[in-house]
Amino acid sequence: MIHQSWKDNATIKKVKCVHTDAKKYMVNRVLTEGKTYDVKNETEEFLFVVDNSGKVGGFYKEYFEVL
């Protein structure tokens, strides 16, 4: 249940969304191209960021560039 407290954790780094052209999912509803997001957790394949809905969501790293 550690994921329930991720939003309150310290920000690891900041990333900028470079595109929302998803092949399978509709990420353009919760990410905005060009906007900066706070990274709360990270795995090899995913970044967990506070998205436009105000919740922490997991997204492929290909959507972001590190600032």
N, CA, C and O atoms as a Maestro MAE file, in Angstrom:
{
 s_m_m2io_version
 :::
 2.0.0
}

f_m_ct {
 s_m_title
 :::
 protein
 m_atom[268] {
  # First column is atom index #
  i_m_mmod_type
  r_m_x_coord
  r_m_y_coord
  r_m_z_coord
  i_m_residue_number
  s_m_chain_name
  s_m_pdb_residue_name
  s_m_pdb_atom_name
  i_m_atomic_number
  :::
  1 25 0.810 -1.196 0.000 1 A "MET " " N  " 7
  2 3 0.000 0.000 0.000 1 A "MET " " CA " 6
  3 2 0.858 1.268 0.000 1 A "MET " " C  " 6
  4 15 0.356 2.362 0.260 1 A "MET " " O  " 8
  5 25 2.145 1.119 -0.291 2 A "ILE " " N  " 7
  6 3 3.053 2.268 -0.298 2 A "ILE " " CA " 6
  7 2 2.642 3.309 -1.344 2 A "ILE " " C  " 6
  8 15 2.919 4.497 -1.176 2 A "ILE " " O  " 8
  9 25 1.992 2.875 -2.405 3 A "HIS " " N  " 7
  10 3 1.586 3.794 -3.467 3 A "HIS " " CA " 6
  11 2 0.578 4.836 -2.988 3 A "HIS " " C  " 6
  12 15 0.413 5.867 -3.640 3 A "HIS " " O  " 8
  13 25 -0.086 4.597 -1.884 4 A "GLN " " N  " 7
  14 3 -1.080 5.553 -1.391 4 A "GLN " " CA " 6
  15 2 -0.435 6.800 -0.789 4 A "GLN " " C  " 6
  16 15 -1.101 7.825 -0.650 4 A "GLN " " O  " 8
  17 25 0.827 6.734 -0.434 5 A "SER " " N  " 7
  18 3 1.498 7.897 0.153 5 A "SER " " CA " 6
  19 2 2.497 8.549 -0.803 5 A "SER " " C  " 6
  20 15 3.198 9.478 -0.400 5 A "SER " " O  " 8
  21 25 2.584 8.095 -2.049 6 A "TRP " " N  " 7
  22 3 3.540 8.663 -3.001 6 A "TRP " " CA " 6
  23 2 3.342 10.155 -3.222 6 A "TRP " " C  " 6
  24 15 4.319 10.890 -3.368 6 A "TRP " " O  " 8
  25 25 2.111 10.609 -3.248 7 A "LYS " " N  " 7
  26 3 1.846 12.025 -3.517 7 A "LYS " " CA " 6
  27 2 2.474 12.916 -2.449 7 A "LYS " " C  " 6
  28 15 2.874 14.044 -2.736 7 A "LYS " " O  " 8
  29 25 2.563 12.415 -1.224 8 A "ASP " " N  " 7
  30 3 3.127 13.187 -0.120 8 A "ASP " " CA " 6
  31 2 4.647 13.089 -0.047 8 A "ASP " " C  " 6
  32 15 5.276 13.854 0.684 8 A "ASP " " O  " 8
  33 25 5.250 12.158 -0.792 9 A "ASN " " N  " 7
  34 3 6.702 11.993 -0.781 9 A "ASN " " CA " 6
  35 2 7.400 13.182 -1.434 9 A "ASN " " C  " 6
  36 15 6.791 13.954 -2.175 9 A "ASN " " O  " 8
  37 25 8.680 13.307 -1.144 10 A "ALA " " N  " 7
  38 3 9.486 14.362 -1.759 10 A "ALA " " CA " 6
  39 2 9.630 14.092 -3.255 10 A "ALA " " C  " 6
  40 15 9.639 12.941 -3.692 10 A "ALA " " O  " 8
  41 25 9.743 15.160 -4.025 11 A "THR " " N  " 7
  42 3 9.924 15.044 -5.466 11 A "THR " " CA " 6
  43 2 11.342 14.586 -5.771 11 A "THR " " C  " 6
  44 15 12.307 15.173 -5.283 11 A "THR " " O  " 8
  45 25 11.468 13.527 -6.586 12 A "ILE " " N  " 7
  46 3 12.782 12.985 -6.955 12 A "ILE " " CA " 6
  47 2 13.459 13.893 -7.967 12 A "ILE " " C  " 6
  48 15 14.631 14.241 -7.816 12 A "ILE " " O  " 8
  49 25 12.717 14.276 -9.001 13 A "LYS " " N  " 7
  50 3 13.222 15.158 -10.050 13 A "LYS " " CA " 6
  51 2 12.041 15.730 -10.812 13 A "LYS " " C  " 6
  52 15 10.895 15.349 -10.577 13 A "LYS " " O  " 8
  53 25 12.326 16.641 -11.718 14 A "LYS " " N  " 7
  54 3 11.285 17.228 -12.565 14 A "LYS " " CA " 6
  55 2 11.511 16.780 -13.998 14 A "LYS " " C  " 6
  56 15 12.648 16.668 -14.457 14 A "LYS " " O  " 8
  57 25 10.410 16.526 -14.698 15 A "VAL " " N  " 7
  58 3 10.472 16.116 -16.094 15 A "VAL " " CA " 6
  59 2 9.497 16.959 -16.901 15 A "VAL " " C  " 6
  60 15 8.523 17.496 -16.373 15 A "VAL " " O  " 8
  61 25 9.786 17.061 -18.195 16 A "LYS " " N  " 7
  62 3 8.932 17.803 -19.114 16 A "LYS " " CA " 6
  63 2 8.309 16.816 -20.091 16 A "LYS " " C  " 6
  64 15 9.005 15.958 -20.636 16 A "LYS " " O  " 8
  65 25 7.013 16.929 -20.316 17 A "CYS " " N  " 7
  66 3 6.326 16.062 -21.261 17 A "CYS " " CA " 6
  67 2 6.671 16.512 -22.679 17 A "CYS " " C  " 6
  68 15 6.462 17.673 -23.032 17 A "CYS " " O  " 8
  69 25 7.199 15.595 -23.493 18 A "VAL " " N  " 7
  70 3 7.608 15.942 -24.851 18 A "VAL " " CA " 6
  71 2 6.573 15.548 -25.901 18 A "VAL " " C  " 6
  72 15 6.530 16.135 -26.982 18 A "VAL " " O  " 8
  73 25 5.734 14.548 -25.586 19 A "HIS " " N  " 7
  74 3 4.655 14.193 -26.509 19 A "HIS " " CA " 6
  75 2 3.603 13.355 -25.782 19 A "HIS " " C  " 6
  76 15 3.868 12.797 -24.717 19 A "HIS " " O  " 8
  77 25 2.418 13.273 -26.364 20 A "THR " " N  " 7
  78 3 1.329 12.457 -25.802 20 A "THR " " CA " 6
  79 2 0.793 11.505 -26.862 20 A "THR " " C  " 6
  80 15 -0.378 11.128 -26.822 20 A "THR " " O  " 8
  81 25 1.637 11.114 -27.807 21 A "ASP " " N  " 7
  82 3 1.240 10.202 -28.886 21 A "ASP " " CA " 6
  83 2 1.349 8.761 -28.417 21 A "ASP " " C  " 6
  84 15 2.319 8.069 -28.727 21 A "ASP " " O  " 8
  85 25 0.354 8.317 -27.672 22 A "ALA " " N  " 7
  86 3 0.358 6.953 -27.136 22 A "ALA " " CA " 6
  87 2 -0.206 5.988 -28.161 22 A "ALA " " C  " 6
  88 15 -1.137 6.318 -28.895 22 A "ALA " " O  " 8
  89 25 0.364 4.795 -28.204 23 A "LYS " " N  " 7
  90 3 -0.100 3.777 -29.139 23 A "LYS " " CA " 6
  91 2 -1.330 3.053 -28.611 23 A "LYS " " C  " 6
  92 15 -2.202 2.659 -29.385 23 A "LYS " " O  " 8
  93 25 -1.402 2.876 -27.291 24 A "LYS " " N  " 7
  94 3 -2.444 2.044 -26.726 24 A "LYS " " CA " 6
  95 2 -3.401 2.798 -25.791 24 A "LYS " " C  " 6
  96 15 -4.598 2.511 -25.772 24 A "LYS " " O  " 8
  97 25 -2.891 3.740 -25.032 25 A "TYR " " N  " 7
  98 3 -3.693 4.427 -24.023 25 A "TYR " " CA " 6
  99 2 -3.884 5.894 -24.391 25 A "TYR " " C  " 6
  100 15 -3.130 6.439 -25.197 25 A "TYR " " O  " 8
  101 25 -4.884 6.526 -23.804 26 A "MET " " N  " 7
  102 3 -5.150 7.942 -24.058 26 A "MET " " CA " 6
  103 2 -4.519 8.766 -22.942 26 A "MET " " C  " 6
  104 15 -5.170 9.049 -21.935 26 A "MET " " O  " 8
  105 25 -3.268 9.148 -23.112 27 A "VAL " " N  " 7
  106 3 -2.572 9.910 -22.083 27 A "VAL " " CA " 6
  107 2 -2.775 11.416 -22.237 27 A "VAL " " C  " 6
  108 15 -2.449 12.177 -21.326 27 A "VAL " " O  " 8
  109 25 -3.304 11.850 -23.368 28 A "ASN " " N  " 7
  110 3 -3.490 13.294 -23.570 28 A "ASN " " CA " 6
  111 2 -4.567 13.879 -22.662 28 A "ASN " " C  " 6
  112 15 -4.717 15.099 -22.594 28 A "ASN " " O  " 8
  113 25 -5.311 13.039 -21.970 29 A "ARG " " N  " 7
  114 3 -6.311 13.529 -21.017 29 A "ARG " " CA " 6
  115 2 -5.677 13.921 -19.683 29 A "ARG " " C  " 6
  116 15 -6.234 14.743 -18.954 29 A "ARG " " O  " 8
  117 25 -4.520 13.343 -19.355 30 A "VAL " " N  " 7
  118 3 -3.894 13.616 -18.062 30 A "VAL " " CA " 6
  119 2 -2.494 14.215 -18.173 30 A "VAL " " C  " 6
  120 15 -1.925 14.625 -17.161 30 A "VAL " " O  " 8
  121 25 -1.930 14.274 -19.370 31 A "LEU " " N  " 7
  122 3 -0.636 14.914 -19.599 31 A "LEU " " CA " 6
  123 2 -0.788 16.005 -20.645 31 A "LEU " " C  " 6
  124 15 -1.588 15.882 -21.573 31 A "LEU " " O  " 8
  125 25 -0.020 17.068 -20.491 32 A "THR " " N  " 7
  126 3 -0.019 18.163 -21.450 32 A "THR " " CA " 6
  127 2 1.389 18.310 -22.005 32 A "THR " " C  " 6
  128 15 2.358 18.425 -21.254 32 A "THR " " O  " 8
  129 25 1.487 18.304 -23.319 33 A "GLU " " N  " 7
  130 3 2.787 18.449 -23.972 33 A "GLU " " CA " 6
  131 2 3.396 19.796 -23.613 33 A "GLU " " C  " 6
  132 15 2.740 20.831 -23.733 33 A "GLU " " O  " 8
  133 25 4.657 19.784 -23.169 34 A "GLY " " N  " 7
  134 3 5.352 21.009 -22.800 34 A "GLY " " CA " 6
  135 2 5.257 21.362 -21.326 34 A "GLY " " C  " 6
  136 15 5.964 22.262 -20.872 34 A "GLY " " O  " 8
  137 25 4.415 20.690 -20.569 35 A "LYS " " N  " 7
  138 3 4.246 20.980 -19.146 35 A "LYS " " CA " 6
  139 2 5.265 20.205 -18.315 35 A "LYS " " C  " 6
  140 15 5.674 19.106 -18.691 35 A "LYS " " O  " 8
  141 25 5.673 20.780 -17.186 36 A "THR " " N  " 7
  142 3 6.626 20.158 -16.270 36 A "THR " " CA " 6
  143 2 5.874 19.411 -15.174 36 A "THR " " C  " 6
  144 15 4.871 19.898 -14.653 36 A "THR " " O  " 8
  145 25 6.374 18.209 -14.825 37 A "TYR " " N  " 7
  146 3 5.735 17.366 -13.821 37 A "TYR " " CA " 6
  147 2 6.750 16.936 -12.769 37 A "TYR " " C  " 6
  148 15 7.940 16.811 -13.056 37 A "TYR " " O  " 8
  149 25 6.264 16.709 -11.535 38 A "ASP " " N  " 7
  150 3 7.088 16.226 -10.433 38 A "ASP " " CA " 6
  151 2 7.094 14.704 -10.431 38 A "ASP " " C  " 6
  152 15 6.037 14.076 -10.469 38 A "ASP " " O  " 8
  153 25 8.282 14.113 -10.388 39 A "VAL " " N  " 7
  154 3 8.423 12.658 -10.343 39 A "VAL " " CA " 6
  155 2 8.436 12.223 -8.878 39 A "VAL " " C  " 6
  156 15 9.247 12.705 -8.088 39 A "VAL " " O  " 8
  157 25 7.538 11.317 -8.526 40 A "LYS " " N  " 7
  158 3 7.438 10.821 -7.157 40 A "LYS " " CA " 6
  159 2 8.074 9.448 -6.982 40 A "LYS " " C  " 6
  160 15 8.504 9.104 -5.881 40 A "LYS " " O  " 8
  161 25 8.138 8.658 -8.051 41 A "ASN " " N  " 7
  162 3 8.770 7.341 -7.997 41 A "ASN " " CA " 6
  163 2 9.192 6.978 -9.419 41 A "ASN " " C  " 6
  164 15 8.673 7.524 -10.392 41 A "ASN " " O  " 8
  165 25 10.145 6.047 -9.523 42 A "GLU " " N  " 7
  166 3 10.670 5.689 -10.830 42 A "GLU " " CA " 6
  167 2 11.056 4.209 -10.846 42 A "GLU " " C  " 6
  168 15 11.591 3.683 -9.871 42 A "GLU " " O  " 8
  169 25 10.771 3.545 -11.982 43 A "THR " " N  " 7
  170 3 11.232 2.180 -12.215 43 A "THR " " CA " 6
  171 2 12.030 2.191 -13.514 43 A "THR " " C  " 6
  172 15 12.262 3.255 -14.088 43 A "THR " " O  " 8
  173 25 12.447 1.028 -13.978 44 A "GLU " " N  " 7
  174 3 13.203 0.965 -15.229 44 A "GLU " " CA " 6
  175 2 12.397 1.480 -16.415 44 A "GLU " " C  " 6
  176 15 12.944 2.123 -17.311 44 A "GLU " " O  " 8
  177 25 11.105 1.200 -16.421 45 A "GLU " " N  " 7
  178 3 10.268 1.491 -17.580 45 A "GLU " " CA " 6
  179 2 9.306 2.666 -17.379 45 A "GLU " " C  " 6
  180 15 8.887 3.297 -18.349 45 A "GLU " " O  " 8
  181 25 8.957 2.960 -16.127 46 A "PHE " " N  " 7
  182 3 7.914 3.946 -15.849 46 A "PHE " " CA " 6
  183 2 8.396 5.070 -14.950 46 A "PHE " " C  " 6
  184 15 9.313 4.906 -14.146 46 A "PHE " " O  " 8
  185 25 7.742 6.229 -15.113 47 A "LEU " " N  " 7
  186 3 7.858 7.341 -14.180 47 A "LEU " " CA " 6
  187 2 6.488 7.535 -13.556 47 A "LEU " " C  " 6
  188 15 5.473 7.498 -14.251 47 A "LEU " " O  " 8
  189 25 6.457 7.741 -12.255 48 A "PHE " " N  " 7
  190 3 5.208 8.001 -11.558 48 A "PHE " " CA " 6
  191 2 5.191 9.482 -11.213 48 A "PHE " " C  " 6
  192 15 5.959 9.944 -10.369 48 A "PHE " " O  " 8
  193 25 4.305 10.223 -11.877 49 A "VAL " " N  " 7
  194 3 4.260 11.673 -11.754 49 A "VAL " " CA " 6
  195 2 2.883 12.115 -11.274 49 A "VAL " " C  " 6
  196 15 1.896 11.391 -11.409 49 A "VAL " " O  " 8
  197 25 2.839 13.329 -10.706 50 A "VAL " " N  " 7
  198 3 1.562 13.939 -10.362 50 A "VAL " " CA " 6
  199 2 1.029 14.550 -11.655 50 A "VAL " " C  " 6
  200 15 1.557 15.553 -12.134 50 A "VAL " " O  " 8
  201 25 -0.019 13.945 -12.220 51 A "ASP " " N  " 7
  202 3 -0.526 14.371 -13.527 51 A "ASP " " CA " 6
  203 2 -1.551 15.501 -13.398 51 A "ASP " " C  " 6
  204 15 -1.748 16.045 -12.311 51 A "ASP " " O  " 8
  205 25 -2.198 15.849 -14.507 52 A "ASN " " N  " 7
  206 3 -3.152 16.962 -14.533 52 A "ASN " " CA " 6
  207 2 -4.368 16.739 -13.646 52 A "ASN " " C  " 6
  208 15 -5.033 17.704 -13.269 52 A "ASN " " O  " 8
  209 25 -4.676 15.492 -13.303 53 A "SER " " N  " 7
  210 3 -5.816 15.208 -12.435 53 A "SER " " CA " 6
  211 2 -5.474 15.414 -10.966 53 A "SER " " C  " 6
  212 15 -6.358 15.364 -10.111 53 A "SER " " O  " 8
  213 25 -4.190 15.648 -10.662 54 A "GLY " " N  " 7
  214 3 -3.758 15.846 -9.286 54 A "GLY " " CA " 6
  215 2 -3.414 14.557 -8.579 54 A "GLY " " C  " 6
  216 15 -3.090 14.569 -7.392 54 A "GLY " " O  " 8
  217 25 -3.478 13.441 -9.292 55 A "LYS " " N  " 7
  218 3 -3.153 12.137 -8.725 55 A "LYS " " CA " 6
  219 2 -1.838 11.637 -9.303 55 A "LYS " " C  " 6
  220 15 -1.381 12.130 -10.334 55 A "LYS " " O  " 8
  221 25 -1.236 10.667 -8.645 56 A "VAL " " N  " 7
  222 3 -0.001 10.073 -9.142 56 A "VAL " " CA " 6
  223 2 -0.358 8.992 -10.158 56 A "VAL " " C  " 6
  224 15 -1.130 8.079 -9.861 56 A "VAL " " O  " 8
  225 25 0.204 9.103 -11.347 57 A "GLY " " N  " 7
  226 3 -0.030 8.123 -12.403 57 A "GLY " " CA " 6
  227 2 1.290 7.632 -12.956 57 A "GLY " " C  " 6
  228 15 2.284 8.359 -12.951 57 A "GLY " " O  " 8
  229 25 1.303 6.394 -13.435 58 A "GLY " " N  " 7
  230 3 2.507 5.808 -14.010 58 A "GLY " " CA " 6
  231 2 2.471 5.903 -15.524 58 A "GLY " " C  " 6
  232 15 1.481 5.522 -16.148 58 A "GLY " " O  " 8
  233 25 3.545 6.410 -16.119 59 A "PHE " " N  " 7
  234 3 3.626 6.608 -17.559 59 A "PHE " " CA " 6
  235 2 4.978 6.128 -18.058 59 A "PHE " " C  " 6
  236 15 5.972 6.178 -17.332 59 A "PHE " " O  " 8
  237 25 5.011 5.661 -19.306 60 A "TYR " " N  " 7
  238 3 6.277 5.270 -19.919 60 A "TYR " " CA " 6
  239 2 7.234 6.458 -19.944 60 A "TYR " " C  " 6
  240 15 6.808 7.604 -20.089 60 A "TYR " " O  " 8
  241 25 8.514 6.180 -19.804 61 A "LYS " " N  " 7
  242 3 9.530 7.244 -19.790 61 A "LYS " " CA " 6
  243 2 9.628 7.954 -21.143 61 A "LYS " " C  " 6
  244 15 10.119 9.081 -21.210 61 A "LYS " " O  " 8
  245 25 9.170 7.315 -22.216 62 A "GLU " " N  " 7
  246 3 9.286 7.905 -23.559 62 A "GLU " " CA " 6
  247 2 8.494 9.205 -23.706 62 A "GLU " " C  " 6
  248 15 8.746 9.965 -24.641 62 A "GLU " " O  " 8
  249 25 7.564 9.474 -22.830 63 A "TYR " " N  " 7
  250 3 6.772 10.698 -22.910 63 A "TYR " " CA " 6
  251 2 7.487 11.921 -22.318 63 A "TYR " " C  " 6
  252 15 7.012 13.047 -22.469 63 A "TYR " " O  " 8
  253 25 8.622 11.704 -21.646 64 A "PHE " " N  " 7
  254 3 9.258 12.773 -20.872 64 A "PHE " " CA " 6
  255 2 10.728 12.945 -21.223 64 A "PHE " " C  " 6
  256 15 11.375 12.055 -21.775 64 A "PHE " " O  " 8
  257 25 11.228 14.136 -20.878 65 A "GLU " " N  " 7
  258 3 12.669 14.394 -20.890 65 A "GLU " " CA " 6
  259 2 12.994 15.008 -19.537 65 A "GLU " " C  " 6
  260 15 12.212 15.788 -18.993 65 A "GLU " " O  " 8
  261 25 14.154 14.649 -19.000 66 A "VAL " " N  " 7
  262 3 14.576 15.125 -17.688 66 A "VAL " " CA " 6
  263 2 15.055 16.558 -17.809 66 A "VAL " " C  " 6
  264 15 15.766 16.910 -18.750 66 A "VAL " " O  " 8
  265 25 14.662 17.377 -16.854 67 A "LEU " " N  " 7
  266 3 15.105 18.790 -16.837 67 A "LEU " " CA " 6
  267 2 16.362 18.940 -16.010 67 A "LEU " " C  " 6
  268 15 16.885 20.046 -15.876 67 A "LEU " " O  " 8
  :::
 }
 m_bond[267] {
  # First column is bond index #
  i_m_from
  i_m_to
  i_m_order
  :::
  1 1 2 1
  2 2 3 1
  3 3 4 2
  4 3 5 1
  5 5 6 1
  6 6 7 1
  7 7 8 2
  8 7 9 1
  9 9 10 1
  10 10 11 1
  11 11 12 2
  12 11 13 1
  13 13 14 1
  14 14 15 1
  15 15 16 2
  16 15 17 1
  17 17 18 1
  18 18 19 1
  19 19 20 2
  20 19 21 1
  21 21 22 1
  22 22 23 1
  23 23 24 2
  24 23 25 1
  25 25 26 1
  26 26 27 1
  27 27 28 2
  28 27 29 1
  29 29 30 1
  30 30 31 1
  31 31 32 2
  32 31 33 1
  33 33 34 1
  34 34 35 1
  35 35 36 2
  36 35 37 1
  37 37 38 1
  38 38 39 1
  39 39 40 2
  40 39 41 1
  41 41 42 1
  42 42 43 1
  43 43 44 2
  44 43 45 1
  45 45 46 1
  46 46 47 1
  47 47 48 2
  48 47 49 1
  49 49 50 1
  50 50 51 1
  51 51 52 2
  52 51 53 1
  53 53 54 1
  54 54 55 1
  55 55 56 2
  56 55 57 1
  57 57 58 1
  58 58 59 1
  59 59 60 2
  60 59 61 1
  61 61 62 1
  62 62 63 1
  63 63 64 2
  64 63 65 1
  65 65 66 1
  66 66 67 1
  67 67 68 2
  68 67 69 1
  69 69 70 1
  70 70 71 1
  71 71 72 2
  72 71 73 1
  73 73 74 1
  74 74 75 1
  75 75 76 2
  76 75 77 1
  77 77 78 1
  78 78 79 1
  79 79 80 2
  80 79 81 1
  81 81 82 1
  82 82 83 1
  83 83 84 2
  84 83 85 1
  85 85 86 1
  86 86 87 1
  87 87 88 2
  88 87 89 1
  89 89 90 1
  90 90 91 1
  91 91 92 2
  92 91 93 1
  93 93 94 1
  94 94 95 1
  95 95 96 2
  96 95 97 1
  97 97 98 1
  98 98 99 1
  99 99 100 2
  100 99 101 1
  101 101 102 1
  102 102 103 1
  103 103 104 2
  104 103 105 1
  105 105 106 1
  106 106 107 1
  107 107 108 2
  108 107 109 1
  109 109 110 1
  110 110 111 1
  111 111 112 2
  112 111 113 1
  113 113 114 1
  114 114 115 1
  115 115 116 2
  116 115 117 1
  117 117 118 1
  118 118 119 1
  119 119 120 2
  120 119 121 1
  121 121 122 1
  122 122 123 1
  123 123 124 2
  124 123 125 1
  125 125 126 1
  126 126 127 1
  127 127 128 2
  128 127 129 1
  129 129 130 1
  130 130 131 1
  131 131 132 2
  132 131 133 1
  133 133 134 1
  134 134 135 1
  135 135 136 2
  136 135 137 1
  137 137 138 1
  138 138 139 1
  139 139 140 2
  140 139 141 1
  141 141 142 1
  142 142 143 1
  143 143 144 2
  144 143 145 1
  145 145 146 1
  146 146 147 1
  147 147 148 2
  148 147 149 1
  149 149 150 1
  150 150 151 1
  151 151 152 2
  152 151 153 1
  153 153 154 1
  154 154 155 1
  155 155 156 2
  156 155 157 1
  157 157 158 1
  158 158 159 1
  159 159 160 2
  160 159 161 1
  161 161 162 1
  162 162 163 1
  163 163 164 2
  164 163 165 1
  165 165 166 1
  166 166 167 1
  167 167 168 2
  168 167 169 1
  169 169 170 1
  170 170 171 1
  171 171 172 2
  172 171 173 1
  173 173 174 1
  174 174 175 1
  175 175 176 2
  176 175 177 1
  177 177 178 1
  178 178 179 1
  179 179 180 2
  180 179 181 1
  181 181 182 1
  182 182 183 1
  183 183 184 2
  184 183 185 1
  185 185 186 1
  186 186 187 1
  187 187 188 2
  188 187 189 1
  189 189 190 1
  190 190 191 1
  191 191 192 2
  192 191 193 1
  193 193 194 1
  194 194 195 1
  195 195 196 2
  196 195 197 1
  197 197 198 1
  198 198 199 1
  199 199 200 2
  200 199 201 1
  201 201 202 1
  202 202 203 1
  203 203 204 2
  204 203 205 1
  205 205 206 1
  206 206 207 1
  207 207 208 2
  208 207 209 1
  209 209 210 1
  210 210 211 1
  211 211 212 2
  212 211 213 1
  213 213 214 1
  214 214 215 1
  215 215 216 2
  216 215 217 1
  217 217 218 1
  218 218 219 1
  219 219 220 2
  220 219 221 1
  221 221 222 1
  222 222 223 1
  223 223 224 2
  224 223 225 1
  225 225 226 1
  226 226 227 1
  227 227 228 2
  228 227 229 1
  229 229 230 1
  230 230 231 1
  231 231 232 2
  232 231 233 1
  233 233 234 1
  234 234 235 1
  235 235 236 2
  236 235 237 1
  237 237 238 1
  238 238 239 1
  239 239 240 2
  240 239 241 1
  241 241 242 1
  242 242 243 1
  243 243 244 2
  244 243 245 1
  245 245 246 1
  246 246 247 1
  247 247 248 2
  248 247 249 1
  249 249 250 1
  250 250 251 1
  251 251 252 2
  252 251 253 1
  253 253 254 1
  254 254 255 1
  255 255 256 2
  256 255 257 1
  257 257 258 1
  258 258 259 1
  259 259 260 2
  260 259 261 1
  261 261 262 1
  262 262 263 1
  263 263 264 2
  264 263 265 1
  265 265 266 1
  266 266 267 1
  267 267 268 2
  :::
 }
}
